[in-house]
Amino acid sequence: MMYSSCRNSNNTGSNSNPPTQKATQKISLVKLLVGNGNSFFRAVELGSDFKTVLNSEKKVPDENDTDDISYTFPIDTLQPDSVNEPIDSVNYFKVTYYFDKGKLNEVDEDVYLENDSAAAILLDRLTGYLNLKYGDYAGQNDSRVWSTMRNGKKDWVSLNDQSDEYDSGKISLVFYSEEY
């Protein structure tokens, strides 16, 4: 004999309130790539030591050498802390931190996108952000270059679209100083 009930077994009283999940707030792609603007790049400053840089990312590095640390990240603006999720083979970015004499002196970020039109849009968004932060750029070959004085040292930011050299979109962003 079988007994069935018409009562709702989840005891929530209403099906209109699904179980709550941790709320996430979407961030901008620019913020995902370069940080919130409080530091020179993501959560670090040029001149930082190796351990500070290593602890600034929430992921185990792809490569970890005495002269550089490399990471590959998913482009995920909905869940930016999901850095350990699988990487989409089309849309992702790589960050390499370079050190000289134990101090961070250069950061290279390569952003890989599905196509060159997505790269052109991102180039415009990054250019707008960097113009607001550092003033107008100077054209140098195919790059847009900004310079700034930070902590009494001259730092540079270089941005260029390398999509023509690839079968997809690619943006290269370099933060560097010759004084560290």
MDAnalysis code that builds the backbone (N, CA, C; Angstrom):
import MDAnalysis as mda
import numpy as np

u = mda.Universe.empty(540, n_residues=180, atom_resindex=np.repeat(np.arange(180), 3), trajectory=True)
u.add_TopologyAttr("name", ["N", "CA", "C"] * 180)
u.add_TopologyAttr("resid", np.arange(1, 181))
u.add_TopologyAttr("resname", ["MET", "MET", "TYR", "SER", "SER", "CYS", "ARG", "ASN", "SER", "ASN", "ASN", "THR", "GLY", "SER", "ASN", "SER", "ASN", "PRO", "PRO", "THR", "GLN", "LYS", "ALA", "THR", "GLN", "LYS", "ILE", "SER", "LEU", "VAL", "LYS", "LEU", "LEU", "VAL", "GLY", "ASN", "GLY", "ASN", "SER", "PHE", "PHE", "ARG", "ALA", "VAL", "GLU", "LEU", "GLY", "SER", "ASP", "PHE", "LYS", "THR", "VAL", "LEU", "ASN", "SER", "GLU", "LYS", "LYS", "VAL", "PRO", "ASP", "GLU", "ASN", "ASP", "THR", "ASP", "ASP", "ILE", "SER", "TYR", "THR", "PHE", "PRO", "ILE", "ASP", "THR", "LEU", "GLN", "PRO", "ASP", "SER", "VAL", "ASN", "GLU", "PRO", "ILE", "ASP", "SER", "VAL", "ASN", "TYR", "PHE", "LYS", "VAL", "THR", "TYR", "TYR", "PHE", "ASP", "LYS", "GLY", "LYS", "LEU", "ASN", "GLU", "VAL", "ASP", "GLU", "ASP", "VAL", "TYR", "LEU", "GLU", "ASN", "ASP", "SER", "ALA", "ALA", "ALA", "ILE", "LEU", "LEU", "ASP", "ARG", "LEU", "THR", "GLY", "TYR", "LEU", "ASN", "LEU", "LYS", "TYR", "GLY", "ASP", "TYR", "ALA", "GLY", "GLN", "ASN", "ASP", "SER", "ARG", "VAL", "TRP", "SER", "THR", "MET", "ARG", "ASN", "GLY", "LYS", "LYS", "ASP", "TRP", "VAL", "SER", "LEU", "ASN", "ASP", "GLN", "SER", "ASP", "GLU", "TYR", "ASP", "SER", "GLY", "LYS", "ILE", "SER", "LEU", "VAL", "PHE", "TYR", "SER", "GLU", "GLU", "TYR"])
u.atoms.positions = np.array([
    [0.827, -1.164, 0.000],
    [0.000, 0.000, 0.000],
    [0.884, 1.245, 0.000],
    [0.490, 2.279, -0.726],
    [1.306, 3.473, -0.859],
    [0.548, 4.677, -0.330],
    [1.225, 5.535, 0.385],
    [0.625, 6.730, 0.944],
    [1.254, 7.942, 0.276],
    [0.447, 8.856, -0.207],
    [1.015, 10.069, -0.784],
    [0.373, 11.271, -0.126],
    [1.086, 12.355, -0.154],
    [0.608, 13.559, 0.494],
    [0.612, 14.708, -0.492],
    [-0.286, 15.614, -0.320],
    [-0.344, 16.795, -1.158],
    [0.409, 17.965, -0.552],
    [0.967, 17.778, 0.603],
    [1.687, 18.861, 1.271],
    [3.051, 19.061, 0.623],
    [3.504, 20.281, 0.663],
    [4.819, 20.625, 0.149],
    [5.865, 20.122, 1.132],
    [6.781, 19.319, 0.661],
    [7.746, 18.694, 1.553],
    [8.913, 19.603, 1.945],
    [9.067, 20.768, 1.294],
    [10.217, 21.607, 1.645],
    [9.904, 22.561, 2.795],
    [8.653, 22.622, 3.236],
    [8.235, 23.420, 4.378],
    [8.644, 24.883, 4.318],
    [8.805, 25.432, 3.146],
    [9.154, 26.850, 3.045],
    [7.917, 27.713, 3.051],
    [6.760, 27.103, 2.809],
    [5.530, 27.866, 2.781],
    [5.280, 28.525, 1.437],
    [6.292, 28.643, 0.602],
    [6.120, 29.269, -0.707],
    [7.220, 28.793, -1.626],
    [6.865, 28.556, -2.867],
    [7.870, 28.164, -3.848],
    [8.518, 29.370, -4.498],
    [8.099, 30.585, -4.134],
    [8.645, 31.788, -4.763],
    [9.972, 32.216, -4.161],
    [10.389, 31.608, -3.076],
    [11.666, 31.958, -2.446],
    [12.638, 30.806, -2.574],
    [13.437, 30.791, -3.640],
    [14.397, 29.702, -3.795],
    [15.470, 29.801, -2.721],
    [16.192, 28.710, -2.457],
    [17.259, 28.758, -1.465],
    [18.247, 29.880, -1.806],
    [18.660, 30.581, -0.793],
    [19.585, 31.693, -1.037],
    [21.000, 31.171, -1.217],
    [21.704, 31.812, -2.110],
    [23.106, 31.509, -2.332],
    [23.889, 32.756, -1.992],
    [25.171, 32.594, -1.795],
    [26.020, 33.736, -1.497],
    [25.868, 34.773, -2.614],
    [25.507, 35.975, -2.248],
    [25.304, 37.037, -3.234],
    [26.650, 37.471, -3.804],
    [26.680, 37.615, -5.111],
    [27.884, 38.105, -5.758],
    [27.532, 39.364, -6.515],
    [28.473, 40.265, -6.555],
    [28.259, 41.514, -7.264],
    [29.200, 41.543, -8.455],
    [28.639, 41.782, -9.606],
    [29.429, 41.839, -10.827],
    [30.399, 43.021, -10.747],
    [31.643, 42.793, -11.187],
    [32.613, 43.871, -11.252],
    [32.915, 44.155, -12.716],
    [33.509, 45.280, -12.989],
    [33.835, 45.611, -14.374],
    [35.030, 44.786, -14.834],
    [35.113, 44.583, -16.129],
    [36.244, 43.858, -16.698],
    [37.549, 44.596, -16.425],
    [37.531, 45.918, -16.492],
    [38.737, 46.702, -16.212],
    [39.206, 46.447, -14.784],
    [38.281, 46.451, -13.827],
    [38.641, 46.200, -12.428],
    [39.184, 44.782, -12.258],
    [38.590, 43.819, -12.939],
    [39.083, 42.444, -12.880],
    [40.526, 42.379, -13.365],
    [40.828, 43.096, -14.438],
    [42.160, 43.018, -15.050],
    [43.226, 43.810, -14.301],
    [42.917, 45.039, -13.876],
    [43.966, 45.901, -13.308],
    [43.789, 46.204, -11.827],
    [42.689, 45.804, -11.235],
    [42.476, 46.060, -9.818],
    [41.534, 47.225, -9.596],
    [41.354, 47.574, -8.344],
    [40.381, 48.611, -7.985],
    [40.942, 50.028, -8.063],
    [42.188, 50.183, -8.455],
    [42.778, 51.509, -8.603],
    [43.515, 51.999, -7.381],
    [43.448, 51.266, -6.272],
    [44.147, 51.676, -5.060],
    [45.633, 51.361, -5.110],
    [46.023, 50.395, -5.927],
    [47.426, 50.025, -6.100],
    [47.804, 50.259, -7.563],
    [49.084, 50.216, -7.861],
    [49.526, 50.456, -9.230],
    [48.969, 49.396, -10.180],
    [49.038, 48.124, -9.767],
    [48.477, 47.041, -10.578],
    [47.872, 46.006, -9.644],
    [46.617, 45.691, -9.861],
    [45.865, 44.746, -9.035],
    [46.070, 45.112, -7.565],
    [46.741, 44.318, -6.775],
    [46.892, 44.628, -5.339],
    [48.342, 44.886, -4.959],
    [49.191, 45.248, -5.923],
    [50.613, 45.452, -5.616],
    [51.149, 46.745, -6.215],
    [52.284, 47.138, -5.700],
    [53.022, 48.296, -6.195],
    [54.328, 47.809, -6.797],
    [54.821, 48.526, -7.787],
    [56.172, 48.233, -8.259],
    [57.113, 48.459, -7.085],
    [58.132, 47.631, -6.975],
    [59.055, 47.703, -5.844],
    [58.696, 46.743, -4.726],
    [57.509, 46.097, -4.817],
    [57.099, 45.120, -3.803],
    [58.032, 43.925, -3.829],
    [58.151, 43.253, -2.681],
    [58.996, 42.063, -2.646],
    [58.225, 40.840, -3.152],
    [58.960, 39.762, -3.377],
    [58.433, 38.534, -3.950],
    [57.264, 37.984, -3.136],
    [57.411, 37.918, -1.819],
    [56.385, 37.327, -0.953],
    [55.096, 38.151, -0.988],
    [55.206, 39.467, -1.007],
    [54.029, 40.332, -1.072],
    [53.245, 40.068, -2.353],
    [53.962, 39.959, -3.462],
    [53.298, 39.701, -4.741],
    [52.666, 38.315, -4.742],
    [53.389, 37.328, -4.263],
    [52.879, 35.957, -4.213],
    [51.598, 35.886, -3.377],
    [51.549, 36.616, -2.276],
    [50.373, 36.608, -1.398],
    [49.240, 37.486, -1.907],
    [49.483, 38.303, -2.923],
    [48.454, 39.219, -3.423],
    [47.415, 38.527, -4.298],
    [47.748, 37.386, -4.863],
    [46.812, 36.656, -5.718],
    [46.196, 35.501, -4.943],
    [44.965, 35.156, -5.278],
    [44.216, 34.113, -4.573],
    [44.345, 32.761, -5.263],
    [45.418, 32.571, -5.964],
    [45.586, 31.359, -6.760],
    [47.029, 30.891, -6.663],
    [47.232, 29.588, -6.775],
    [48.577, 29.038, -6.854],
    [49.132, 29.402, -8.231],
    [50.358, 29.921, -8.304],
    [50.893, 30.342, -9.610],
    [51.104, 29.168, -10.562],
    [50.998, 29.463, -11.858],
    [51.311, 28.472, -12.890],
    [52.813, 28.194, -12.880],
    [53.576, 29.265, -12.724],
    [55.038, 29.174, -12.636],
    [55.493, 30.086, -11.513],
    [56.513, 29.637, -10.794],
    [57.008, 30.390, -9.662],
    [58.527, 30.227, -9.646],
    [59.222, 31.245, -10.086],
    [60.675, 31.233, -10.168],
    [61.186, 32.406, -9.344],
    [62.464, 32.470, -9.086],
    [62.994, 33.581, -8.289],
    [62.904, 34.913, -9.030],
    [62.804, 34.875, -10.359],
    [62.752, 36.107, -11.143],
    [61.363, 36.445, -11.667],
    [60.413, 35.519, -11.569],
    [59.064, 35.804, -12.062],
    [58.033, 34.856, -11.461],
    [56.781, 35.330, -11.464],
    [55.617, 34.549, -11.032],
    [54.567, 34.716, -12.119],
    [53.988, 33.598, -12.604],
    [52.990, 33.662, -13.678],
    [51.678, 33.009, -13.260],
    [50.582, 33.622, -13.701],
    [49.231, 33.139, -13.424],
    [48.404, 33.169, -14.701],
    [47.441, 32.262, -14.793],
    [46.424, 32.304, -15.835],
    [45.077, 32.360, -15.125],
    [44.231, 33.322, -15.541],
    [42.950, 33.549, -14.874],
    [41.794, 33.473, -15.864],
    [40.631, 33.034, -15.387],
    [39.429, 33.106, -16.220],
    [38.917, 34.540, -16.254],
    [38.295, 34.917, -17.337],
    [37.619, 36.214, -17.384],
    [36.220, 35.972, -16.849],
    [36.034, 36.261, -15.565],
    [34.768, 36.027, -14.893],
    [34.445, 37.237, -14.031],
    [33.635, 38.144, -14.554],
    [33.279, 39.347, -13.815],
    [32.101, 39.113, -12.862],
    [31.433, 37.969, -12.997],
    [30.332, 37.652, -12.093],
    [30.833, 37.045, -10.791],
    [31.847, 36.197, -10.890],
    [32.435, 35.563, -9.719],
    [33.952, 35.728, -9.800],
    [34.447, 36.948, -9.564],
    [35.875, 37.222, -9.761],
    [36.800, 36.443, -8.835],
    [36.265, 35.914, -7.742],
    [37.106, 35.138, -6.836],
    [37.200, 33.665, -7.236],
    [36.569, 33.299, -8.338],
    [36.585, 31.903, -8.784],
    [37.824, 31.637, -9.647],
    [38.968, 32.065, -9.177],
    [40.199, 31.987, -9.962],
    [40.686, 30.569, -10.197],
    [40.191, 29.618, -9.443],
    [40.642, 28.237, -9.608],
    [39.705, 27.414, -10.486],
    [38.721, 28.067, -11.088],
    [37.811, 27.381, -12.006],
    [38.552, 27.085, -13.314],
    [38.017, 26.160, -14.123],
    [38.657, 25.865, -15.413],
    [38.752, 27.129, -16.274],
    [39.806, 27.192, -17.059],
    [40.052, 28.350, -17.920],
    [39.406, 28.106, -19.274],
    [38.625, 29.071, -19.735],
    [38.042, 29.051, -21.072],
    [39.203, 29.205, -22.062],
    [39.266, 28.362, -23.049],
    [40.397, 28.394, -23.987],
    [40.346, 29.573, -24.950],
    [39.284, 30.372, -24.902],
    [39.144, 31.512, -25.804],
    [39.279, 32.842, -25.062],
    [38.655, 32.967, -23.906],
    [38.639, 34.216, -23.148],
    [39.308, 34.017, -21.785],
    [40.521, 34.515, -21.639],
    [41.262, 34.390, -20.386],
    [42.378, 35.436, -20.387],
    [43.055, 35.574, -19.247],
    [44.193, 36.477, -19.214],
    [45.330, 35.887, -18.395],
    [46.541, 36.288, -18.763],
    [47.761, 35.830, -18.095],
    [48.464, 37.032, -17.495],
    [48.963, 36.855, -16.287],
    [49.722, 37.898, -15.610],
    [51.073, 37.315, -15.220],
    [52.148, 38.040, -15.569],
    [53.484, 37.639, -15.151],
    [54.128, 38.806, -14.424],
    [54.556, 38.543, -13.200],
    [55.252, 39.524, -12.378],
    [56.755, 39.252, -12.503],
    [57.542, 40.270, -12.868],
    [58.989, 40.123, -13.026],
    [59.719, 40.881, -11.921],
    [60.794, 40.280, -11.434],
    [61.568, 40.848, -10.341],
    [63.007, 41.098, -10.763],
    [63.586, 42.146, -10.201],
    [65.003, 42.433, -10.360],
    [65.543, 42.732, -8.966],
    [66.526, 41.973, -8.561],
    [67.117, 42.114, -7.222],
    [66.053, 42.003, -6.127],
    [65.108, 41.092, -6.316],
    [64.090, 40.821, -5.317],
    [62.939, 41.810, -5.270],
    [62.920, 42.787, -6.162],
    [61.861, 43.795, -6.185],
    [61.082, 43.718, -7.494],
    [59.773, 43.880, -7.397],
    [58.916, 43.867, -8.582],
    [59.230, 45.079, -9.444],
    [59.637, 44.833, -10.700],
    [59.953, 45.960, -11.582],
    [59.129, 45.963, -12.869],
    [58.363, 44.877, -13.121],
    [57.534, 44.840, -14.329],
    [56.410, 43.832, -14.153],
    [55.252, 44.188, -14.709],
    [54.115, 43.275, -14.743],
    [53.601, 43.255, -16.167],
    [53.514, 42.073, -16.759],
    [52.964, 41.905, -18.105],
    [51.622, 41.201, -17.982],
    [50.619, 41.762, -18.645],
    [49.301, 41.140, -18.662],
    [48.865, 40.989, -20.114],
    [48.558, 39.774, -20.505],
    [48.063, 39.479, -21.846],
    [46.629, 38.987, -21.714],
    [45.732, 39.663, -22.430],
    [44.314, 39.329, -22.386],
    [43.941, 38.714, -23.728],
    [43.431, 37.491, -23.694],
    [43.051, 36.764, -24.904],
    [41.530, 36.755, -25.004],
    [41.040, 37.200, -26.155],
    [39.604, 37.327, -26.370],
    [39.182, 36.608, -27.639],
    [37.898, 36.400, -27.759],
    [37.346, 35.622, -28.862],
    [37.667, 36.195, -30.236],
    [37.656, 37.534, -30.360],
    [37.901, 38.119, -31.679],
    [38.498, 39.519, -31.548],
    [38.901, 40.077, -32.682],
    [39.556, 41.382, -32.662],
    [38.603, 42.520, -32.331],
    [37.305, 42.355, -32.594],
    [36.371, 43.426, -32.235],
    [36.196, 43.499, -30.716],
    [36.200, 42.363, -30.028],
    [36.160, 42.368, -28.560],
    [37.429, 43.007, -28.008],
    [38.559, 42.743, -28.657],
    [39.825, 43.353, -28.236],
    [39.792, 44.867, -28.435],
    [39.217, 45.332, -29.539],
    [39.127, 46.783, -29.797],
    [38.268, 47.470, -28.739],
    [37.180, 46.836, -28.329],
    [36.315, 47.397, -27.285],
    [37.077, 47.474, -25.963],
    [37.791, 46.390, -25.619],
    [38.564, 46.386, -24.385],
    [39.691, 47.422, -24.434],
    [40.335, 47.561, -25.575],
    [41.392, 48.574, -25.739],
    [40.830, 49.967, -25.435],
    [39.655, 50.258, -25.953],
    [39.023, 51.558, -25.687],
    [38.684, 51.731, -24.210],
    [38.171, 50.684, -23.577],
    [37.816, 50.769, -22.153],
    [39.059, 50.966, -21.289],
    [40.118, 50.220, -21.573],
    [41.362, 50.372, -20.810],
    [41.990, 51.743, -21.055],
    [41.940, 52.219, -22.305],
    [42.477, 53.540, -22.629],
    [41.738, 54.609, -21.842],
    [40.425, 54.533, -21.795],
    [39.629, 55.491, -21.028],
    [39.992, 55.478, -19.551],
    [40.115, 54.290, -18.981],
    [40.479, 54.155, -17.569],
    [41.866, 54.746, -17.305],
    [42.837, 54.390, -18.135],
    [44.206, 54.866, -17.926],
    [44.327, 56.366, -18.179],
    [43.565, 56.904, -19.139],
    [43.550, 58.353, -19.364],
    [43.026, 59.086, -18.127],
    [41.977, 58.553, -17.512],
    [41.441, 59.174, -16.301],
    [42.449, 59.121, -15.159],
    [43.173, 58.027, -15.066],
    [44.105, 57.837, -13.952],
    [45.429, 58.580, -14.150],
    [45.964, 58.596, -15.395],
    [47.308, 59.128, -15.629],
    [47.365, 60.284, -16.624],
    [46.256, 60.677, -17.206],
    [46.262, 61.724, -18.223],
    [46.365, 61.103, -19.613],
    [46.463, 61.955, -20.625],
    [46.519, 61.468, -22.004],
    [47.788, 60.656, -22.261],
    [47.656, 59.669, -23.111],
    [48.789, 58.809, -23.459],
    [49.619, 59.430, -24.572],
    [50.823, 58.929, -24.690],
    [51.691, 59.286, -25.808],
    [51.769, 58.060, -26.719],
    [51.624, 58.269, -28.018],
    [51.735, 57.163, -28.966],
    [53.199, 56.809, -29.166],
    [53.502, 55.532, -29.144],
    [54.876, 55.067, -29.322],
    [54.813, 53.772, -30.125],
    [55.185, 53.837, -31.399],
    [54.999, 52.718, -32.323],
    [53.515, 52.354, -32.340],
    [53.171, 51.127, -32.031],
    [51.768, 50.710, -31.991],
    [51.204, 50.732, -30.569],
    [51.933, 51.293, -29.630],
    [51.527, 51.280, -28.224],
    [51.030, 52.635, -27.763],
    [50.218, 52.584, -26.728],
    [49.789, 53.779, -26.012],
    [50.546, 53.739, -24.687],
    [51.265, 54.807, -24.366],
    [52.148, 54.797, -23.197],
    [51.797, 55.963, -22.267],
    [51.671, 55.651, -20.995],
    [51.446, 56.638, -19.951],
    [52.655, 56.615, -19.022],
    [53.035, 57.771, -18.491],
    [54.089, 57.800, -17.482],
    [53.558, 58.531, -16.259],
    [54.075, 58.146, -15.118],
    [53.637, 58.736, -13.860],
    [54.777, 58.699, -12.855],
    [54.766, 59.616, -11.925],
    [55.714, 59.600, -10.809],
    [54.991, 58.994, -9.614],
    [55.571, 57.948, -9.064],
    [55.012, 57.292, -7.877],
    [56.150, 57.047, -6.913],
    [55.965, 57.487, -5.687],
    [56.987, 57.302, -4.651],
    [58.350, 57.822, -5.103],
    [58.351, 58.921, -5.856],
    [59.600, 59.526, -6.312],
    [60.270, 58.796, -7.463],
    [59.590, 57.825, -8.046],
    [60.153, 57.048, -9.154],
    [59.223, 57.160, -10.362],
    [59.808, 57.133, -11.541],
    [59.018, 57.221, -12.764],
    [58.602, 55.818, -13.198],
    [57.292, 55.642, -13.377],
    [56.722, 54.370, -13.813],
    [56.001, 54.578, -15.127],
    [55.858, 53.498, -15.895],
    [55.188, 53.554, -17.184],
    [54.131, 52.469, -17.281],
    [53.154, 52.763, -18.120],
    [52.134, 51.780, -18.485],
    [52.067, 51.792, -20.005],
    [52.137, 50.611, -20.589],
    [52.072, 50.468, -22.044],
    [50.897, 49.556, -22.390],
    [50.117, 49.961, -23.381],
    [48.936, 49.212, -23.800],
    [48.930, 49.100, -25.305],
    [48.728, 47.890, -25.815],
    [48.566, 47.760, -27.265],
    [47.713, 46.556, -27.633],
    [47.129, 46.659, -28.815],
    [46.287, 45.615, -29.368],
    [47.155, 44.788, -30.316],
    [47.348, 43.531, -29.984],
    [48.170, 42.633, -30.789],
    [47.328, 41.633, -31.578],
    [46.062, 41.944, -31.780],
    [45.150, 41.021, -32.460],
    [45.578, 40.698, -33.878],
    [46.202, 41.652, -34.578],
    [46.635, 41.404, -35.957],
    [47.646, 40.268, -36.044],
    [48.390, 40.041, -34.967],
    [49.407, 38.989, -34.946],
    [48.836, 37.626, -34.558],
    [47.561, 37.600, -34.157],
    [46.913, 36.370, -33.690],
    [45.641, 36.126, -34.493],
    [45.124, 34.931, -34.392],
    [43.867, 34.604, -35.067],
    [42.669, 34.982, -34.218],
    [42.908, 35.644, -33.116],
    [41.844, 36.075, -32.213],
    [42.257, 37.406, -31.601],
    [41.480, 37.878, -30.640],
    [41.805, 39.147, -30.002],
    [42.882, 38.984, -28.943],
    [43.798, 39.950, -28.883],
    [44.825, 39.932, -27.841],
    [45.216, 41.362, -27.495],
    [45.131, 41.673, -26.198],
    [45.553, 42.962, -25.669],
    [46.752, 42.718, -24.762],
    [47.767, 43.562, -24.892],
    [48.946, 43.472, -24.035],
    [49.035, 44.739, -23.195],
    [49.213, 44.558, -21.909],
    [49.307, 45.659, -20.963],
    [50.554, 45.425, -20.124],
    [51.440, 46.432, -20.051],
    [52.698, 46.296, -19.317],
    [52.834, 47.466, -18.348],
    [53.102, 47.158, -17.093],
    [53.395, 48.133, -16.056],
    [54.859, 47.958, -15.692],
    [55.679, 49.022, -15.735],
    [57.094, 48.815, -15.461],
    [57.780, 50.069, -14.931],
    [58.935, 49.823, -14.353],
    [59.800, 50.885, -13.881],
    [61.233, 50.412, -14.063],
    [62.094, 51.305, -14.466],
    [63.509, 50.966, -14.611],
    [64.278, 51.271, -13.333],
    [63.573, 51.748, -12.311],
    [64.232, 52.183, -11.087],
    [64.182, 51.154, -9.963],
    [63.639, 49.973, -10.212],
    [63.612, 48.924, -9.170],
    [64.500, 47.796, -9.582],
])
